[in-house]
């Protein structure tokens, strides 16, 4: 099983700032099958990024993904008020599919 | 557009079987090449993948739950279902059905308690 470790656990930033979220895998992620989700309280997760760097439909271009192998990054170029939420990475190249523990982006 | 809606008992007794249904609207569950997933999230915690079933009916389950999980498709009703046997309090969670590509239901809370 591929274990995904997200850091930091909490990121305290102000609107307009840049957010950099990390996701480390215990072994190489097959075929770059790495996704990022955003989740707000009481709602289902929303797909932001798939295949490491492809934005899902309707996702603004301030969200970008990068990385390869075992190290991946989600960058939010300028935080908007609606971006404060919990973010999860997910690998879907190997079974079982696994998720990271999440990074909470909170308002400073 | 395609939408997913989970349904089922909100309360299940320990040792019993949890049974959930996901109704797909706006599209056929058997068209295309998709994986239909069940994912759960205990309150205040992260996401756990339970398993998936493809449009052809092949399944993959999380090894941690494999002995207790059954997933199936009912094409006549355009539904997928999840059964989880011998539940304990540790199975209390919000259960989501999803389709690869980012489509999620709103989730349904299942509490295991006597």
Interface residues (C-beta under 8 A of the other chain):
Chain A: X1 X37 X43 X44 X45 X46 X47 X50 X56 X57 X88 X90 X92 X95 X96 X97 X98 X99 X100 X101 X102
Chain B: X37 X46 X47 X48 X49 X51 X52 X60 X61 X62 X63 X64 X96 X100 X101 X102 X104 X105 X106 X107
